[in-house]
């Protein structure tokens, strides 16, 4: 049995409510905390004016001729007549914003691999009934309901640079697996990493596990 981190388990429960709909408002739900967060997210959807077209969309992103990445998109929607993708997020607090020397504001947590994967157009014959548009959405909106602070929308836009970075990461991962050199190190956040089962489910991972010493330490610690 795979142990699911507490935060991830809570997010899964919220997503299930978003997909199935909230319980009867006159009957207290068994999972009150998850219901409260799901309601906040649904209220934001309504307040912002999103029109949900499809939910829990199984998406296969053909990055190159020989690289395909799979993901599940929380929702495809329209906003002011334009198609967008939606990803519902839970967390402890608001996402931090940073400003570059040029004055550009960005949100580090929105710059992961999820955006480039979801914004890669699927195969034309694989969309079924959930997508009939001519142009695949170029925006992914993260709707975040943190435990502390207001429910907020963070927007990620299609980026060729980010997509190429994702492709390079996939190529590096495939090369490492093919060469039997993955994983190389065990990090201190491994217990909360989605790749944990893949890493340590790999036969013979122990021979690739390298402990490193931090500067000034007298004993080895995983980095």
Secondary structure, 3 states (H helix, E strand, C coil): CCCCCHHHHHHHHHHHHHHHCCCCCCCCCCCHHHHHHHHHHHHHHHHHCCEEEEEEEEEEEECCCCCEEEEEEEEEEEECCEEEEEEEEEECCCCCCEECCCCCEECHHHCCHHHHHHCCCCCHHHCCCCCCCCCCCCEEEEEEEECCCCCEEEEEECCHHHHHHHHHHHHHHHHHHHCCCCCCCCCCCHHHCCCHHHHHCCCCHHHHCCCECCCCCCCCECC
